[in-house]
Amino acid sequence: MVAVLGEPGTRGALVKLLQDAGADVIVTAVPDQLREADGMVVAGGASSLEAYEDLKAKDAERVIGRRVAGGRPVLVAGAALSCLFDSVTVEHPQMGQVQVQGMGEWPGEGVELSTRDLAPGASALSPSADSALLKDLEGEAHFKSEHGVFEWAFDQSIEYIAPPAVTWTATEPAYIAAVENGPLTAVQFCPVGSGELGAEFMRRWVASLAVTGRLSSGDSVTAAGGN
């Protein structure tokens, strides 16, 4: 069972993609259901700040932390990826550039793509050799987020910690397209809008989930509308 963060009746395109990948799906903002699902999915649109505010409003930040600490899979897609880093710098209409504290799962800062003369769009991927979910995928991924993380500052010299697998865009300069870090997977691109690449990525992620039965299939729903 996969729990998608959201209100019932929304996230229809994402629900269909997950169902096509073989998952039973529930769309919910109920913390207990988000905690007990075999996998949790968080999807954001274009704005990292809006995605993070939505996370906090639904108390999902705490749920993500508990799931990751317990080794339970979480997939973060789209603009919410930048929120997993130390901070996100956003442009405020009155205050100018404002640095917003993120969740701190990884060191680094999300910045607006426009500061590097880039814009959202399609890009091929340059996966890590250690990637289990993106290696050997052909085609281009579609990026909607206005932010990106351009430096990977994780200390990979700590011997007892397996380094995350980091995938980059093929843009110039490149920015982080995905991070696979144990139970926590985050992709900057939109799986729904990325054609066969997005569909195959989702099939691989769903196939990696252990079925625990903690959340009954009777709770699953077919959502309509939204994405």
N, C-alpha and C positions, 0 to 999 in steps of 0.2 A: 504494500500500500504506500503510495506517495501522497504527501500532503503539500498542496500548493498554498502559499500564503496569499490570502485574499478573501473577498466576500463571496459567499455562494452565489452562483449564477454569473460569475465573471471569469476571466482568464480562459475563455473558450478555446482559442487557437492553441494555447499552451497545453491545455487539458487533452485536446485531440492528439497533439504531437506525442505526449506521454503515453496515451492509450495506444496509439499506433506502435509505440516502442515496446508495448507489452505490459504496461503498468495499470493497476487499478488506481484511481485518482480521487481524492477529495479536495475541494477548495474550501479553506477554512482559516479563521483567525483565532480559533480556540486553542490556547496554549497546550492543553492536555493532548489534543489530537496532533498538533505539530510535534510534540515531544515523542509520542508513541509510534508515529509512522515509521515505516522502514526507511524512507527517504523524505527529505524536506526540500522544497524548491522555493526560492525567492527570486522574483523577476522584477526588474526596474525598467523604466522607459529611457528618456533622454537626459533627465536631470539627476545627478548624483545626490544633490541636497534633498530633492523631493523624495527620492527613493529611501534615503536615510530617515527622513522625518516620518515616512510611512512605517518603516521598521520600528521606530521608537513608539509611535502611536499604538501599534499593535503589540507592544512588548516582545517583539520578535527577536530583538537583540539578545535578550536574556536566554530565550529558547535556543538560538543558534549557539551561544556560548556553552550551554549545557550539553547540547547534542555533540558538539565538537569535542568537548572535554571527555565525553563518554564514548567517543569513537563511532558515533552514529552519523551516517552520511547527510551532508547538506550541499545543495547545489545553488549557487548564487549566479544569476545571469543578468547581463545588461549593466545599467548605470550603477547598480548596487555594488559592483565589484570594487570601485574606488573607495566605498565606505568601509571596506574591510582593512584598509591601510591606516596608518597613523592619523592622517588628516586629508582633507580635500579643500583646495582653494577655489572659492567661487566668486563671481563678480556680482556685487550687490548694487542695485540701482542708485542708492544714496550714499552708501559707505565705501564703494569701490571694492577692492579685493579683500575678502574676508576668509580667514582660515578656520575651517570647521573641524573639530576633533572627530576622528573616525573610531572604529572598533578596535584598532590596534592588533589585528591578527598578524599583520606583517608590517615591518618598517617601510616607510615611504609615503609619498604624497601624490594625490591625484590633482591634476591641473587641467584647465580648459585646453582642449585641442587647438583652439584658435591661437593660443600663445606660442605654438610651434608651427603655425601656418598650415594646420591640418583641419579637416572637417569630417564629421561622421560620413560613413559610406561603406563600400565593400573593399575587402583586402584578403589576399591569400594569407596563410598562416605559416609560421616557422616554428614547428613544435620542438620541444625538448626531446632528446633521444630517449628519455625515461618516461615520456608521456604514454599513459595507457589508454587515454580517451581520444586523443587527437592525432596520434602518429599515423602517417600514411593516408590521411584524409585529403581528397582532392577538391578543388574548387575554391570559392571565396566565401568568407563569412561576412555577414552584414552587421555593421556597427551603427547603433542609434545614439549611443551615449555621447554627450558633449565633453566628457572628461576622459583623461587617460593617465596612466602611471608610466613614466618614461625611464625610471631607474629601479633596479632590483637590488635592495640593500640588505637582504637577509644574510645573516652570518652562517655560511655553510661550512665553517671550520669546526663546528661542534660535532664531534665524532659520533655521539650517541643519538643524534637527530638526523633522520633521513632528509636530505634536502628536497624541497618541493620541486616539482617539474614545472618549468615556466615556458609558456608558448608566447611568441611575439608576433606582432603584425609584420607585414612586408612593406610597411610605409617608411618614409624617410622624413624625420627620424621614426624609428620603431617604438611602439609602446606595448605594454603587456596585454595580450589577448586572452590568456588563461593561466590559472595557477591550480595545480593538482597537489594538494597538501594533506595526505592521509584522508580522513573523512570529509574534509572541506575542499570542494571544487568550486572555482569561480571562473566564469567566462565573461569577457567584456562584450562579446557579440550577442546577437539575438538568435537563439536556436530556431525559433519559428520562422524568421525571415531569411534563414541561411540555406534553404533548399535541402538537397541531399546531404550536404556536409552537416547541417544542423540535425537532420533526422538520424544520421548514422551516429553522431556524437551522443544523441539522446538514447539510442538503442544500447550503446556501450555502457552509458551511465546506469540505465535501468537494469541491465544484465549484471552489473557489479553489486547490486543491492542484495543483502541477505534478507530472506523472508522470515520475519519473526512472529507474525500473527498478533502483535500487540494491539494493532488497530484493525477491527473487523472489516471484511470486505462489504458487509452490510452498510457501512458508513459511506461507501463510495458514491460519487455523484457524477452525473454528466452535466458539465457546466455549459452555458451558452453565452455567446457574446464575449467581447474583450479579447485581449491577447497578452 
